[in-house]
Amino acid sequence: MPTVPKGLDCLIMSELFPKVTSDEIDHEQSIEDAKRDAEIAGDKPPHHDD
């Protein structure tokens, strides 16, 4: 009987495979999303130091 490496015995299928494959990713949109996330992070009021 084959053995399973430690830590892999309780994984489920969705943890093994990505939800989106690399050919489905819009790289231009990813760049825009990253810019927007950075802009949002920079717009925090000074009293929000989190």
HTML snippet that shows the backbone in 3Dmol.js (N, CA, C, O; Angstrom):
<script src="https://3Dmol.org/build/3Dmol-min.js"></script>
<div id="view" style="width:600px;height:400px;position:relative"></div>
<script>
const pdb = `
ATOM      1  N   MET A   1       0.852  -1.179   0.000  1.00  0.00           N
ATOM      2  CA  MET A   1       0.000   0.000   0.000  1.00  0.00           C
ATOM      3  C   MET A   1       0.900   1.245   0.000  1.00  0.00           C
ATOM      4  O   MET A   1       1.807   1.339   0.827  1.00  0.00           O
ATOM      5  N   PRO A   2       0.663   2.211  -0.922  1.00  0.00           N
ATOM      6  CA  PRO A   2       1.502   3.414  -0.979  1.00  0.00           C
ATOM      7  C   PRO A   2       1.249   4.319   0.226  1.00  0.00           C
ATOM      8  O   PRO A   2       0.142   4.366   0.762  1.00  0.00           O
ATOM      9  N   THR A   3       2.279   5.026   0.635  1.00  0.00           N
ATOM     10  CA  THR A   3       2.129   5.960   1.746  1.00  0.00           C
ATOM     11  C   THR A   3       2.008   7.371   1.198  1.00  0.00           C
ATOM     12  O   THR A   3       2.526   7.684   0.126  1.00  0.00           O
ATOM     13  N   VAL A   4       1.325   8.207   1.943  1.00  0.00           N
ATOM     14  CA  VAL A   4       1.115   9.596   1.563  1.00  0.00           C
ATOM     15  C   VAL A   4       2.052  10.450   2.410  1.00  0.00           C
ATOM     16  O   VAL A   4       2.137  10.251   3.622  1.00  0.00           O
ATOM     17  N   PRO A   5       2.761  11.404   1.789  1.00  0.00           N
ATOM     18  CA  PRO A   5       3.649  12.274   2.571  1.00  0.00           C
ATOM     19  C   PRO A   5       2.889  12.992   3.683  1.00  0.00           C
ATOM     20  O   PRO A   5       1.713  13.324   3.537  1.00  0.00           O
ATOM     21  N   LYS A   6       3.575  13.224   4.781  1.00  0.00           N
ATOM     22  CA  LYS A   6       2.965  13.897   5.926  1.00  0.00           C
ATOM     23  C   LYS A   6       2.413  15.259   5.505  1.00  0.00           C
ATOM     24  O   LYS A   6       3.092  16.024   4.819  1.00  0.00           O
ATOM     25  N   GLY A   7       1.192  15.555   5.913  1.00  0.00           N
ATOM     26  CA  GLY A   7       0.556  16.819   5.579  1.00  0.00           C
ATOM     27  C   GLY A   7      -0.302  16.750   4.329  1.00  0.00           C
ATOM     28  O   GLY A   7      -1.150  17.617   4.119  1.00  0.00           O
ATOM     29  N   LEU A   8      -0.101  15.736   3.493  1.00  0.00           N
ATOM     30  CA  LEU A   8      -0.898  15.617   2.272  1.00  0.00           C
ATOM     31  C   LEU A   8      -2.065  14.652   2.441  1.00  0.00           C
ATOM     32  O   LEU A   8      -2.849  14.453   1.512  1.00  0.00           O
ATOM     33  N   ASP A   9      -2.182  14.059   3.612  1.00  0.00           N
ATOM     34  CA  ASP A   9      -3.222  13.064   3.820  1.00  0.00           C
ATOM     35  C   ASP A   9      -4.611  13.668   4.002  1.00  0.00           C
ATOM     36  O   ASP A   9      -5.605  12.945   3.928  1.00  0.00           O
ATOM     37  N   CYS A  10      -4.702  14.991   4.241  1.00  0.00           N
ATOM     38  CA  CYS A  10      -6.013  15.593   4.481  1.00  0.00           C
ATOM     39  C   CYS A  10      -6.350  16.692   3.479  1.00  0.00           C
ATOM     40  O   CYS A  10      -7.305  17.439   3.693  1.00  0.00           O
ATOM     41  N   LEU A  11      -5.596  16.806   2.400  1.00  0.00           N
ATOM     42  CA  LEU A  11      -5.898  17.821   1.395  1.00  0.00           C
ATOM     43  C   LEU A  11      -7.142  17.447   0.603  1.00  0.00           C
ATOM     44  O   LEU A  11      -7.428  16.270   0.386  1.00  0.00           O
ATOM     45  N   ILE A  12      -7.860  18.447   0.184  1.00  0.00           N
ATOM     46  CA  ILE A  12      -8.996  18.217  -0.693  1.00  0.00           C
ATOM     47  C   ILE A  12      -8.632  18.690  -2.093  1.00  0.00           C
ATOM     48  O   ILE A  12      -7.681  19.452  -2.263  1.00  0.00           O
ATOM     49  N   MET A  13      -9.372  18.251  -3.083  1.00  0.00           N
ATOM     50  CA  MET A  13      -9.027  18.514  -4.475  1.00  0.00           C
ATOM     51  C   MET A  13      -8.877  20.006  -4.760  1.00  0.00           C
ATOM     52  O   MET A  13      -7.989  20.386  -5.523  1.00  0.00           O
ATOM     53  N   SER A  14      -9.705  20.856  -4.180  1.00  0.00           N
ATOM     54  CA  SER A  14      -9.632  22.288  -4.475  1.00  0.00           C
ATOM     55  C   SER A  14      -8.354  22.923  -3.935  1.00  0.00           C
ATOM     56  O   SER A  14      -7.974  24.008  -4.376  1.00  0.00           O
ATOM     57  N   GLU A  15      -7.695  22.274  -3.001  1.00  0.00           N
ATOM     58  CA  GLU A  15      -6.425  22.787  -2.492  1.00  0.00           C
ATOM     59  C   GLU A  15      -5.262  22.382  -3.388  1.00  0.00           C
ATOM     60  O   GLU A  15      -4.191  22.986  -3.317  1.00  0.00           O
ATOM     61  N   LEU A  16      -5.452  21.382  -4.220  1.00  0.00           N
ATOM     62  CA  LEU A  16      -4.387  20.897  -5.084  1.00  0.00           C
ATOM     63  C   LEU A  16      -4.300  21.659  -6.396  1.00  0.00           C
ATOM     64  O   LEU A  16      -3.214  21.825  -6.951  1.00  0.00           O
ATOM     65  N   PHE A  17      -5.432  22.119  -6.887  1.00  0.00           N
ATOM     66  CA  PHE A  17      -5.476  22.769  -8.186  1.00  0.00           C
ATOM     67  C   PHE A  17      -5.954  24.211  -8.041  1.00  0.00           C
ATOM     68  O   PHE A  17      -6.849  24.484  -7.242  1.00  0.00           O
ATOM     69  N   PRO A  18      -5.375  25.129  -8.795  1.00  0.00           N
ATOM     70  CA  PRO A  18      -5.800  26.529  -8.695  1.00  0.00           C
ATOM     71  C   PRO A  18      -7.222  26.716  -9.221  1.00  0.00           C
ATOM     72  O   PRO A  18      -7.684  25.959 -10.074  1.00  0.00           O
ATOM     73  N   LYS A  19      -7.902  27.726  -8.705  1.00  0.00           N
ATOM     74  CA  LYS A  19      -9.249  28.039  -9.177  1.00  0.00           C
ATOM     75  C   LYS A  19      -9.207  28.624 -10.582  1.00  0.00           C
ATOM     76  O   LYS A  19     -10.140  28.456 -11.367  1.00  0.00           O
ATOM     77  N   VAL A  20      -8.115  29.313 -10.885  1.00  0.00           N
ATOM     78  CA  VAL A  20      -7.929  29.925 -12.198  1.00  0.00           C
ATOM     79  C   VAL A  20      -6.585  29.459 -12.743  1.00  0.00           C
ATOM     80  O   VAL A  20      -5.571  29.514 -12.047  1.00  0.00           O
ATOM     81  N   THR A  21      -6.585  29.007 -13.972  1.00  0.00           N
ATOM     82  CA  THR A  21      -5.326  28.569 -14.573  1.00  0.00           C
ATOM     83  C   THR A  21      -4.631  29.759 -15.220  1.00  0.00           C
ATOM     84  O   THR A  21      -5.256  30.788 -15.475  1.00  0.00           O
ATOM     85  N   SER A  22      -3.339  29.615 -15.484  1.00  0.00           N
ATOM     86  CA  SER A  22      -2.555  30.737 -16.008  1.00  0.00           C
ATOM     87  C   SER A  22      -3.057  31.239 -17.353  1.00  0.00           C
ATOM     88  O   SER A  22      -2.887  32.418 -17.664  1.00  0.00           O
ATOM     89  N   ASP A  23      -3.669  30.380 -18.158  1.00  0.00           N
ATOM     90  CA  ASP A  23      -4.166  30.843 -19.456  1.00  0.00           C
ATOM     91  C   ASP A  23      -5.485  31.609 -19.333  1.00  0.00           C
ATOM     92  O   ASP A  23      -5.953  32.197 -20.308  1.00  0.00           O
ATOM     93  N   GLU A  24      -6.084  31.604 -18.138  1.00  0.00           N
ATOM     94  CA  GLU A  24      -7.323  32.340 -17.922  1.00  0.00           C
ATOM     95  C   GLU A  24      -7.087  33.722 -17.319  1.00  0.00           C
ATOM     96  O   GLU A  24      -8.022  34.513 -17.196  1.00  0.00           O
ATOM     97  N   ILE A  25      -5.858  34.015 -16.947  1.00  0.00           N
ATOM     98  CA  ILE A  25      -5.548  35.262 -16.269  1.00  0.00           C
ATOM     99  C   ILE A  25      -5.336  36.382 -17.284  1.00  0.00           C
ATOM    100  O   ILE A  25      -4.583  36.237 -18.247  1.00  0.00           O
ATOM    101  N   ASP A  26      -6.009  37.488 -17.048  1.00  0.00           N
ATOM    102  CA  ASP A  26      -5.817  38.695 -17.859  1.00  0.00           C
ATOM    103  C   ASP A  26      -4.716  39.495 -17.175  1.00  0.00           C
ATOM    104  O   ASP A  26      -4.959  40.152 -16.164  1.00  0.00           O
ATOM    105  N   HIS A  27      -3.504  39.440 -17.725  1.00  0.00           N
ATOM    106  CA  HIS A  27      -2.362  40.054 -17.075  1.00  0.00           C
ATOM    107  C   HIS A  27      -2.492  41.574 -16.982  1.00  0.00           C
ATOM    108  O   HIS A  27      -2.048  42.169 -16.000  1.00  0.00           O
ATOM    109  N   GLU A  28      -3.082  42.195 -17.970  1.00  0.00           N
ATOM    110  CA  GLU A  28      -3.287  43.643 -17.914  1.00  0.00           C
ATOM    111  C   GLU A  28      -4.238  44.000 -16.770  1.00  0.00           C
ATOM    112  O   GLU A  28      -4.020  44.977 -16.054  1.00  0.00           O
ATOM    113  N   GLN A  29      -5.279  43.208 -16.608  1.00  0.00           N
ATOM    114  CA  GLN A  29      -6.229  43.454 -15.520  1.00  0.00           C
ATOM    115  C   GLN A  29      -5.560  43.215 -14.172  1.00  0.00           C
ATOM    116  O   GLN A  29      -5.842  43.930 -13.210  1.00  0.00           O
ATOM    117  N   SER A  30      -4.690  42.233 -14.088  1.00  0.00           N
ATOM    118  CA  SER A  30      -3.973  41.956 -12.842  1.00  0.00           C
ATOM    119  C   SER A  30      -3.108  43.140 -12.444  1.00  0.00           C
ATOM    120  O   SER A  30      -3.028  43.480 -11.264  1.00  0.00           O
ATOM    121  N   ILE A  31      -2.462  43.768 -13.414  1.00  0.00           N
ATOM    122  CA  ILE A  31      -1.629  44.945 -13.146  1.00  0.00           C
ATOM    123  C   ILE A  31      -2.497  46.098 -12.654  1.00  0.00           C
ATOM    124  O   ILE A  31      -2.148  46.782 -11.692  1.00  0.00           O
ATOM    125  N   GLU A  32      -3.630  46.308 -13.320  1.00  0.00           N
ATOM    126  CA  GLU A  32      -4.547  47.367 -12.905  1.00  0.00           C
ATOM    127  C   GLU A  32      -5.084  47.101 -11.502  1.00  0.00           C
ATOM    128  O   GLU A  32      -5.196  48.023 -10.695  1.00  0.00           O
ATOM    129  N   ASP A  33      -5.416  45.844 -11.208  1.00  0.00           N
ATOM    130  CA  ASP A  33      -5.918  45.488  -9.878  1.00  0.00           C
ATOM    131  C   ASP A  33      -4.863  45.757  -8.814  1.00  0.00           C
ATOM    132  O   ASP A  33      -5.192  46.257  -7.738  1.00  0.00           O
ATOM    133  N   ALA A  34      -3.615  45.440  -9.089  1.00  0.00           N
ATOM    134  CA  ALA A  34      -2.530  45.663  -8.133  1.00  0.00           C
ATOM    135  C   ALA A  34      -2.337  47.159  -7.893  1.00  0.00           C
ATOM    136  O   ALA A  34      -2.111  47.581  -6.759  1.00  0.00           O
ATOM    137  N   LYS A  35      -2.424  47.966  -8.960  1.00  0.00           N
ATOM    138  CA  LYS A  35      -2.294  49.414  -8.814  1.00  0.00           C
ATOM    139  C   LYS A  35      -3.430  49.960  -7.950  1.00  0.00           C
ATOM    140  O   LYS A  35      -3.215  50.801  -7.078  1.00  0.00           O
ATOM    141  N   ARG A  36      -4.626  49.473  -8.206  1.00  0.00           N
ATOM    142  CA  ARG A  36      -5.795  49.934  -7.449  1.00  0.00           C
ATOM    143  C   ARG A  36      -5.689  49.521  -5.987  1.00  0.00           C
ATOM    144  O   ARG A  36      -6.017  50.309  -5.100  1.00  0.00           O
ATOM    145  N   ASP A  37      -5.239  48.305  -5.723  1.00  0.00           N
ATOM    146  CA  ASP A  37      -5.063  47.855  -4.341  1.00  0.00           C
ATOM    147  C   ASP A  37      -4.054  48.725  -3.606  1.00  0.00           C
ATOM    148  O   ASP A  37      -4.257  49.060  -2.439  1.00  0.00           O
ATOM    149  N   ALA A  38      -2.971  49.093  -4.280  1.00  0.00           N
ATOM    150  CA  ALA A  38      -1.959  49.959  -3.680  1.00  0.00           C
ATOM    151  C   ALA A  38      -2.533  51.344  -3.411  1.00  0.00           C
ATOM    152  O   ALA A  38      -2.247  51.951  -2.379  1.00  0.00           O
ATOM    153  N   GLU A  39      -3.346  51.841  -4.342  1.00  0.00           N
ATOM    154  CA  GLU A  39      -3.975  53.148  -4.171  1.00  0.00           C
ATOM    155  C   GLU A  39      -4.929  53.134  -2.980  1.00  0.00           C
ATOM    156  O   GLU A  39      -4.951  54.078  -2.190  1.00  0.00           O
ATOM    157  N   ILE A  40      -5.708  52.080  -2.852  1.00  0.00           N
ATOM    158  CA  ILE A  40      -6.647  51.958  -1.731  1.00  0.00           C
ATOM    159  C   ILE A  40      -5.884  51.873  -0.416  1.00  0.00           C
ATOM    160  O   ILE A  40      -6.272  52.507   0.565  1.00  0.00           O
ATOM    161  N   ALA A  41      -4.799  51.095  -0.383  1.00  0.00           N
ATOM    162  CA  ALA A  41      -3.998  50.967   0.833  1.00  0.00           C
ATOM    163  C   ALA A  41      -3.397  52.309   1.232  1.00  0.00           C
ATOM    164  O   ALA A  41      -3.261  52.593   2.422  1.00  0.00           O
ATOM    165  N   GLY A  42      -3.040  53.130   0.264  1.00  0.00           N
ATOM    166  CA  GLY A  42      -2.458  54.439   0.545  1.00  0.00           C
ATOM    167  C   GLY A  42      -3.472  55.483   0.959  1.00  0.00           C
ATOM    168  O   GLY A  42      -3.090  56.528   1.487  1.00  0.00           O
ATOM    169  N   ASP A  43      -4.756  55.233   0.737  1.00  0.00           N
ATOM    170  CA  ASP A  43      -5.792  56.201   1.038  1.00  0.00           C
ATOM    171  C   ASP A  43      -6.362  56.075   2.460  1.00  0.00           C
ATOM    172  O   ASP A  43      -7.369  56.709   2.775  1.00  0.00           O
ATOM    173  N   LYS A  44      -5.734  55.273   3.310  1.00  0.00           N
ATOM    174  CA  LYS A  44      -6.237  55.110   4.667  1.00  0.00           C
ATOM    175  C   LYS A  44      -6.023  56.397   5.457  1.00  0.00           C
ATOM    176  O   LYS A  44      -4.978  57.035   5.338  1.00  0.00           O
ATOM    177  N   PRO A  45      -6.998  56.771   6.249  1.00  0.00           N
ATOM    178  CA  PRO A  45      -6.819  57.937   7.120  1.00  0.00           C
ATOM    179  C   PRO A  45      -5.680  57.673   8.119  1.00  0.00           C
ATOM    180  O   PRO A  45      -5.394  56.519   8.436  1.00  0.00           O
ATOM    181  N   PRO A  46      -5.036  58.730   8.610  1.00  0.00           N
ATOM    182  CA  PRO A  46      -3.900  58.567   9.513  1.00  0.00           C
ATOM    183  C   PRO A  46      -4.207  57.784  10.786  1.00  0.00           C
ATOM    184  O   PRO A  46      -3.319  57.136  11.340  1.00  0.00           O
ATOM    185  N   HIS A  47      -5.450  57.837  11.255  1.00  0.00           N
ATOM    186  CA  HIS A  47      -5.787  57.133  12.491  1.00  0.00           C
ATOM    187  C   HIS A  47      -6.000  55.623  12.263  1.00  0.00           C
ATOM    188  O   HIS A  47      -6.251  54.890  13.220  1.00  0.00           O
ATOM    189  N   HIS A  48      -5.904  55.167  11.043  1.00  0.00           N
ATOM    190  CA  HIS A  48      -6.014  53.744  10.727  1.00  0.00           C
ATOM    191  C   HIS A  48      -4.618  53.203  10.427  1.00  0.00           C
ATOM    192  O   HIS A  48      -4.209  53.137   9.268  1.00  0.00           O
ATOM    193  N   ASP A  49      -3.911  52.828  11.441  1.00  0.00           N
ATOM    194  CA  ASP A  49      -2.542  52.364  11.285  1.00  0.00           C
ATOM    195  C   ASP A  49      -2.449  50.861  11.027  1.00  0.00           C
ATOM    196  O   ASP A  49      -1.342  50.323  10.987  1.00  0.00           O
ATOM    197  N   ASP A  50      -3.540  50.190  10.857  1.00  0.00           N
ATOM    198  CA  ASP A  50      -3.530  48.723  10.653  1.00  0.00           C
ATOM    199  C   ASP A  50      -2.918  48.358   9.341  1.00  0.00           C
ATOM    200  O   ASP A  50      -2.829  47.176   9.009  1.00  0.00           O
TER     201      ASP A  50
END
`;
const viewer = $3Dmol.createViewer("view");
viewer.addModel(pdb, "pdb");
viewer.setStyle({}, {cartoon: {color: "spectrum"}});
viewer.zoomTo();
viewer.render();
</script>
